[in-house]
Amino acid sequence: MKYLFFFISTFTFAQQTQFVDFKSVLGKIVVNPSEKTVSGDVDYVFEILKSIDTIKIDTQNMEFSDLKLNGKSIKFLNTQKQLQIIFPFKKGKNNLTFQYLAKPKQTMYFVGSAANDNLQIWTQGQGKYTSHWFPSFDDVNEKVVFNLNVVYNKNYQVISNGILKFKSGLDGLSVWQYQMQKPMSSYLLMLAIGKFEKNSQKSKSGIPLEMYLEPKDGGKFEPTYRDSKRMFDFLEKEIGVKFPWEIYKQAPVRDFLYAGMENTSATLFNTRYVVDSTGFEDRSYTNVNAHELAHQWFGNLVTAESGKHHWLQEGFATYYALLAEKEIYGEDYFYSKLYESASQLKFASRTDTIPVLNAKASSLTFYQKGAWALFVLHEEIGDKAFKKAVKNYLKKQAFQNVNTADFFDEIKKVSDYDLDNFSKVWLETTVFNTQQANGLLLKNKAIQTLFEVDKLKNKPLSEKRDFLEKTMLSDVYFSVKEAILNQLKNEKWEDKKSLFILALATKNVQLRQTVAAALNEIPESFRTQYETLFEDKSYQTQELVLYNLWNNFPEQRIQYLEKSKYWMGFNDYNLRTLWLSLALSTPNYTVDKQALETELMQYSSIDYEANTRQNALEKLLAFKIINDIVLKNLVNATTHHMWQFTKFGRDNIRKLLKNPEMRVSFEKIVPDLNEAEQFQLNRLLKE
């Protein structure tokens, strides 16, 4: 009977939007970091469209009290998944108030601690559902005007959707009152609490642009948020519809689950994109920035009614992000990215059997094939018609849910293009239309040269050398020159050396990085030229070069270590952790080895983000610097909220457990672990 009840409940909830329209909500909430709870008062305004006897709000593992409908106490049922209000509802407006307490197992994350002055609290609703921390709706078709009043320690910044209408203080606390003007799906509700500095700009159209960073990263505002305003202004103009919300905020949060998330009016993104001007060369936030911004129209203003039409969000955001990057980096960049994704899609189509118009499609399909479909459509019907259709689509469907037919309806009004065939080829089959794609790519001269390089792939180097050298000396886009270097992998060093020297001479950071990565074995005759890569403004290049030189030339190790001993790298300390492990593995290098070991182990501890910890643990394991502290930090990784890091922890523990001595070491530390760590380790010990 339980199963039957669940089926009926799910079915009726799917239909609820036909009977009930939730208009707005005010949540007055308190977040408690020590208890990891969120609680408060909720006030929903809703309209009954047709008579119904039960209304439902999604509420995962919450407790409720003081429920009132229009000011009077009301019966309710708490299923631990939903709050169900049982009442003979008739047409008309209503008001529902109640108090709640939630202890979220997911969706709201508590990172760091107040004791270490690095506490951050943030939410991630998409795919995990906001209903774990705020009574709301898992159904994207229920759009609500959300308003939050958040009570928190006055020393912290609180960020949420919409405009900050008021901030007041009392007894060491602050109340932040955030208001939205327009409705949105619940998964786009967000909250972020931490210590941030703010940098403000205004778009051409007058929208406030707020950019946040932690105080320690205050000097990284310009490279991290480079071109943000330019992209904002470009997208407003390109899309032809004014930014739909009153403000736009962006903040990086530690140990974020994804690259970024387009919460309405407030994007959160991963701290790996917080960079200085050197880091910008390798880890620019530009694409993620443009992608999440494009979602404010495609996903937030209009929201796909179901997973089948997810490309209307991800395909559009990917394509418009690429258009924004084209504005900044030029046409060659734009076409090289399309070529890159076309190559991925062609390869994937050999085994991928799920097309774009399917809720189970892969990310590559939704994002890149969806973007390719839009590129093809844009090229085929022309710029004027495409822009007009997109503008009309957004204006007509604003603040509503959409499907592919809604978009196609607007294309039909501006063009007689065969959409049935287009849909079959680009959205309903998994084969990648290489012929049509190549025809469009070949409009670009750099791609024309790249195709010529590709044709020479299987020819002897002696036959193609003149052409390759001429191309390397030309001003063609660097990705074409990268393709040349990649063709030379199996050639003898003396035969390809001249081309590598030409590549270094270009001074292009990305191309020089390709040289750095291409040679695990560095000939002595090339050492001096290879050493020039030490000076490149790229932390990724420096990491490759330091390791390869140290590994290839043992007699020069101390010289290389001295040259790089103050390097830190990205904010995950990639260069510092490598340097420490190399210094510890160089017997005749006179340094305080104990201090270096302690520092490297510290980076693997819970005081740092998962990326830093994984960097450190990889080095410790690779160089066999293993003790109880390292093992405990590795076990702790298995309890982290980031699945990639937990998998890393589990996989490495499994490898170590194959060694009987290591198994004994793991068994010995079990009593020192907390409950969650013991559970994970015992499970692995029993495998």
N, C-alpha and C positions, 0 to 999 in steps of 0.2 A: 504493500500500500504506500510506503514511503516513496517508492520510485514513481508511482502513478501521480501522487501529489506534486512531486517535483516537476513532472512533465506538464501537468495542467498549469501549475504556477508559472513555469517558463513561457508556455504558450500564451497565457492571458497577459503576461507582462509585455510580450512582444507586441500585443495589440493595444496596450494602455494609452499610447499617444492619440488613438482615435477617440478615446473617451475623456481623457484628462489632458489639460495643457498647463504644465507648471510654468508660471510666468517669471517669478523672481524669488530669491532667497537672501536673507541676511543671516550670516553666521557670526556669532560673537564667541570667539574661541580662545582657549588658553592652552599653550603647548608646554608640557612638563618634561624636560630632557632627562631628569634623573629617573623618572618612572617610565619614560618613553611612551607617554600618553598624550592624547589631545581630547579636550572636552569643551562643552559650552552650550549655548542656547541657539536654537535654529528656528527661523521664522519663514515659512514658505507661503507664498500667495499662489493659488492655482484656480483654474476655471474648469468646471465640469461641462463637457461638451455634450455628452449623452449620459443618461442615468447608469449608475454602476454601484455595486455593493461593497467593493474593496479597492482601495488604491495602495500602490506599493512604491516604496523608496528603497533603493539598494543600500544595504548597511551591513558590512562584513564584521562579524564578531563585536557588536556594540551593545552597550547597555543604555536603557532609556528611562526617563521619568518625566512626570508633569506634562503629559500630552494633553493638548487642548485644541479642539476644532471650533473655530469662531468663538474662542473664549470659554468654551465648556469642555470639561473632562470627557475623554472619549476612549472606547475600548481599542486595544491594539494587540497584534500578535508579533512577537519577535522570533523569526526563524533562524537567527544568527547569520542569515544572508540578506534578509529583507525586513523592513519595518512595514507591516501591513495594517492599514487603518480600515476597520470594518464598520460600515455605516451606509444607510440607504441614500447615497449621494444623488441629488437632483441637479439639473442645469443651473449654472450660476457661479459667482466668485466665492472663494473660501480662503480661510486663513488657518494654517496649522502651525502650532508652536510646540516645542519640546526641548528637553535637555538630553545630552548624550555624553557617553564616555567611550573612547576607542583606544585600544592598544594595538596599533597597526603592526602586522607581521610582515608587511611589504608596503610599497608605495610611498610611505614616509620614512626617510632614513635619517639616522642620528650618527653623524661622523665626527670623530675627535671628541674632545671633552672640554668643559669649562675650566677644569683644573689645569689643563695644558694650554689654555687660552687659544684653542683651535677648533672650538665647537661649531659645527654647521648642521642645520636641519633643512632638508629639502624634500620635495615630492616629485614623483614621476608617475603620472596617471595613465599614460598610454600603454595598453597591453596588460596593465596590472590593475587598473581601475581605481579611480578616486574614492570609490565607496569604501575603501579600507580606512580612510581617515576622515572623510566628511560624508554625511548622509546625502546621496546624490543618485545618479542614474547611469548604469552601465550601457544603456541603449543610447547610441550616438544621435538618434532621431529626436530625443527629448532635449530641447535647447532652452536654457534658463539664463536670466540675468543674475549673475553671482555678485554678491557684496560680502566682504569679510572685514570684521573688526578683530584684530589680533592683539592679545595682551602678551607682552614679553619684556624681559630685562632691558632696561633703557640703554645699556651699553652696546646693544646689538641693533643691526639694521634688519628690518622686516620688509620683504618684497612680496607683493601679490599682484593679481591681475587688476588692471584699470588704474584710475587716478587716485593718488593719495589725497583724500579730501581733508583729513584732519589727523593731527598727532598730538596726543596729550600725555602728560606724565603724572605719576602718583606713586609715592613710596618705592622709588627705585624701579618702577615699571613704566612702560609706555604702552599706550593704546594706539594702534595704527588702523585708520579707517580707510579701506579701499573700496572704490565703487566702480562698477561697470555700467555702461549705458545700453548695451546691446546683448542679445542672448547668445549663448555658445553651448557646445556639448560639454558634459561634465569632465571628460578626460583632459580637457584643456585648463581646468582649474589648477592653480599652483600656489605654493608657498615656499619661500626660501628665507632662512634666518642665519645670519652670520655677521662677521665684522668686515665691512666693505667700505671702500672709498668710492665716491661717485663722480663721474665726469659727464657733464650735460652739453648737448648740442641741440640745434633745431633744424628740421628738414626745411627744404624750400617752401613746402606747403604749411609750415608752422607746427608740425608734430614734434613734441619734445622727445628727444632721443637720450635715454639715460644708460650709461655704461658703467658697470661696477667691476672692481677688482679688490682683492684682499690688500690691506695696507702694505704688506711686505712686497707686493708686486706693483706698487704705485708707479714705478718708472717704466712699466711695460704697457701703459695705456695706448700709446701711439702705434707700436707694431701689432699689438693684439687686435685692436679695433680699426686698423688701417683700412681706409676706403669705406667704412661703414655708412657714413652720411651719403657719400657718392652713390653707393649701391641702392640706398633707400630712395634717393631722388630719381635714380635711373628706373627702378622698378615701378614707382608710381607713374612715371611717364610712359614706360613701355607697356604696362598692363592697361593703362588708361582709366583706372578706377582709383580714387583717392584711398589712401590707407584707411582701413575700416574702423580702426580703434582710436582712442584719444591720445594714446601715449605708446612708446615702444621702449622696453627695458631689456637689457641683456646682462647676465651674470654667470661667471664660471663657478661651479661647485665641485668640491673634492669627491673623488670616487664616484663620479656620475656614471650611470649605466651605459650611456650611448655617447655619440659625438655631440649631439644637441637635441633639444626638444622645444617645439614651437608652441608652448603654452600661449593662450591668447594674450597679446600685448606684452608678454614677458618670457623671453627665451632663456633657458638654462643651457649651459654647455660645459664640456669636459675641460678641466684645468690643463690638460695636455696642450691646449691651444693658447694658453697664456705664455707669450713668448717675448723675448727681446728681439732686436733687429737681426741678430745672427740666427736665432731659432726660427724667425719668420721664413727664411729660405727653405726650411724643411717641413715646418708644421704650421703653415699659415691657416688661420681661422677663416680665411676669405670664403672658401666654398661652403663650409658649414654655415657661416654667417648669412650668406646669400640664400642658401637652401631654406633655413629656418624662417628667414624673413619672407620669402615667397609663400611659405605656408600660411602666413597671416591672411592671405587672400584664398589660397588653394588648400583647403583643409579646415581653416577657422571661420572664414566668411561663408564659404560653401563647403559642406562636409559630405563625403561619400556616404550614401545611405547604408551600404554594407561592404564587406571585405571584397566582394566581386569587383567593385568599382574603385578600389584603393588607388589605382593608377591616377585617378583624377586628383589625388593629393600628392603622391610621391613622384609620379611621372612629371607633373606640372612643376613641382618644386625643384626637381632635378634640372629640368629644361630651362626654367627661368633663372636659376642660379648660374647655369652655363652662359646664358645671355648676359647676365650681370658681369661675369668674369670676362666675357668677350669685350665688354665696354672698357674694362681695365687693362687686360693683357693682350687684346688684339685678336684678329681673325685666325692667325696661325695657331694660337693657343686653343681657340674654340674648336677648330677642325681636328687638331691633334687629339683632343679629349674625346671627340666623337669617334675618331678612328680607333682609339684605345678601347672604348666601350663596345664598338662594333666587333672588334677582335674577341673580346670576352664573350659577347652574346653568340657569336658564331661557334666558338668552342663549346659553350654551355648547351647550345641547341642540339648537340650530338646525343646528349643524355637527358636533358630536361624535357619532360613531357607535359608541363603545365603552362598554359598561355597566360597572357596579361589579364584577360577577363576571367579570373578565377581566384577565389579567396585564398587558395593555397599556393599561389604563385610565389616564387622566390623573391628576395629583396632585389637581386640583380634584374629580374624581369620587371617588377613594379617600377623600380627607379630608372634603370638604364633603357630597357626596351620601351617603357612608357615615355621616356624623354625622346627616344628615337622616333617613336610614332608621331609625337608632336612636331619634331623637326621636319619629318617628311610632309606632314600636313601643312605646316607653315610654308615650306618651299613650293608645294604643289598648288596651293590656292592663292599664294601671294601674300605679301606683308600686310597690305591694306585690309584685305578680306579677313585674314586671320585675326588681326588686332580688333577689328570690329566685332567679330563673332565672340572673342574672349570677353570683351568689354560688355557686350549684351548679355552673355551667359552669367557673368558675375552680378550684374545689376538686377537681372530678372530673378536670380536664385539667391540673392543676398540673405544671409542669416537663416538659410534653409538647408535641407539635405538634398543631394543630387545623385543622379546616375548618368551613365554614359550617353543615354538617349537625350538627356537634357542638354548636354554639350553639343551633340550632333544636330539637334534641332536648330541651334544658332548657326552652325556651319552651313546647313541647308539654305538658310535665308540669305547668305552672302555668296554662295557658290553652288554650281551643279556638279561638283566633284563626286565621284562614285564612292560614297561612304561605305556601302555594303562590301565592296571589294577591299577597300582600305581596312575595314574592321577585320575581315577574314584574314588578310595578310599580316597585319601588324598587331592585332589584339586577340585573335581567336586561334592562331596556330603558333607552334613553337619554333618552326623553321625561321631562320633569320634571312631576310631577303637581301642577300649580298649584292646582287646585280643592281637593285635600286639604290641601296646604300652607297655603293662605289660610285655610281653616277653622280650622286650628290656630293660626295667627298672630293671628287676630282675637280670640282669648281675651284678648289684651293691649290695654288701653285706648290706649296710645301708638300702637300699630300701627293701631287703628281710626281714630285721627285722621290718621295717615299715609296711610291709604287714601283718606280724604276729601280730603286735600291732592292726592294723585295724580289723583283724578277731575277736579280743576279745572285740570289741566295745560294743556289747550288753550283754556280760556276767557279772554276779555279781562281784563286786570288790574282794570279798573273794576268788573267784575261780582264779582270774588272778593276785592277789597281788604279789605273789612270782616272777612271770615272769616280772612284771612291775618294781619291786624293783631291780631285777637283771639287767634289761636293763638300769635303771637309774644309776646304779653303774658302768656300763660298759663304754668303751671309744667310743661307737657308736656315730655317728654324731648327733649334738644337735637337728636337726629338728625331729628326731625320738622321743626324749625325750619331745619335744614340743607337739607332737601328744598324748603322754601319759597324759600330763597335761590337754590337751583339752578334753580328754575322761572323766575327773573327775569332770566336771562342776556341775553335779547334785548330786554328792555324798555328804554325811554329812561331815562336817569339820573334826571331830575326826577320821573318817575313812581314809581320804586322807592326813591328816597333815604330816605323815611321808614321803610321796612321795614329798610333797612341800619342806620339809626340805632338802631332798636329792637333789632336783633341785637347791636350793640355794647353796648347798655345791659344785656344779660343778664349780662355779666361772665363768661360761660362761655368758657373758653379755646378749646375745640374749635370752637365756633360763631364766635367772633371770628377764628379762623384761617381759617374758610371765607370770611369777609368779606375778609381779607387776600389770599386767593388769587383771589377773584372779580374783583378790579379791577386789571387791568394798566394801564389809564388812569384816573388819579385826578383827578376834577374839583377845581379850586381851592376850590370851596365846601365840599368834604368833607375838605380837607387836614388841618385841625386835629383833626377826629375820627379820621382815619386814623392820624395821628401818635401817638394814645394807644396804638396797638397796639405801639409801641416798648417799652412797659413790661410787656407780657405775659410771664408766666413760661413761655415756650415758645421753644426755639431755632429751631424750624421757622418759627413765626410771625415771629420777629425776622429770619430770613433773607429771607423774602418781603417784609417791610416795608422793610428796609434797601435792597434792590435796587429795589423799586417806587418808593419815595420818591426815591432817587438818580436814577432814570431819568426820573421825571416832573417833578421840580423842580430843574433845573440850578443855579438861583441859590441854592438851599439846601444844595447838596452838601457844602460844607465843614462846615456845622452838623451834618449827619447823620453825617459821618465822625468828627467830634470826639466826638459822643455815643456812638459805637460802637467807638472805637479800642482799647478793652481787652477787647472781646468775643472769646471763644474758641469757644463752642458745645459740641457733642458731642465725644466723644473722637476724632472724625475732623476736628476743626477746621473745621467747615462755615462758621461765622461769620468766623473769622480769615482763611480763604482768600478768602472773598468780600470782606471788608474790604480786604485787600491788593490784590486786583485792581481794586477801585473806586478806592482811593487812588492807584494807579499810573495810572489812566485819568482822573484829575481834574487837568488841566493847572495850575491856579492853586493847588493844595494844596501848601503848602511843607513837604515832608518829605524825608528822605533816600531818594530813589527807588531808588538802587542797593541800599541795605540791604533795602528792602521786596521788591525783585525777587529778591534772594538768598534771603530767607526763604521766599518763595512757591515758588521752585524747589526749596528744601530739602525742603518738604513733599511734593514729587513724587518724591523719591529713595527708594532702597531702605531707608533708615533708618526708614521709616514703613509702616504697614499699607496694604493695597491700597485701602481705602475713602478714606483720607486722600490717598493718592497720586492716585487718580482725581479726587477733589474739586479738588486743586491743578492737575492737568493739564487738566481741563475749563476752569478759569478762565484758565490760561495760554494755551490755544488760543483760547478765546472772545475774549480781549482782545488776541490776536495778540502775546503776549510769548513769542517763540520764538527760541531759540539752540541751539547744539550740546548744551548740558547738558539742555535740555528734550527735544530729539530723542532723546538717549541714554536718558533716563528713560522716554520713550514706547516705545522699542524694548525696553527691559528688561521693560516690562509684558507683552510678548508671550511672555515665558518664565516667567511666574508660574504657580503651581499652581491659582489660582482662574480657572476658564474665563471668568467674566464680565469679569474684568480683562484677560485675554489678548485677548478679543474686542474690548473697548474699545480696546486698543492697536492691534490690527490694523486695525479700522475707521477709526481716525483717521489712521493712516499711509497707508492707501489714499486717503483724502480729500486729504491733503497732497501725495501723489505726483502728483496731477493738475496741480500747479503745477510747471513745469520747474525753477524756481529751488530749490524744496524738494527735488526729486529730486536735484539736484546736492549739496545740503547733506547729504542722507542718504547718498549715495555716498561723500562725503568722510569720514564718521565710521566707515565699515565697519572700517577697520584698528584702530580704538580699542576695538572691541567684543570681548566674550568669544565663545567658540565657539558657544554656544547662541544668543546674540543675533545673531551673523553669519548663522547658518543661517536664523533667522526673517526677518531683514531682506532677505537675498538672495532668499528665496522671494517676498517681497512685491514686490521690485524687478523680478522676472522676470514677474510676472503681466501 
